[in-house]
């Protein structure tokens, strides 16, 4: 089961009872009159009983702005984190 949750300006994609087939890349796109921003995350689902392994969380945010009559300006920023491991049983 997959559902979206929204509250206090935070939007979440929640996948309950994940399966190996749920692994993949997920992209969030936010757009308004000032431009757009994207953030992409890779979800890796491992078989039951295997450890989570170590990983890095890489976030890429791209913003594009355009003033009428001018060329669009695109800015890209990356962050790389090595967050502590967390596990949850749903």
PyMOL commands that set and color helices and strands:
alter all, ss='L'
color gray80, all
select helices_A, chain A and resi 20-22
alter helices_A, ss='H'
color red, helices_A
select strands_A, chain A and resi 2-7+10-15+24-32+35-43+57-65+73-81
alter strands_A, ss='S'
color yellow, strands_A
deselect
rebuild
show_as cartoon
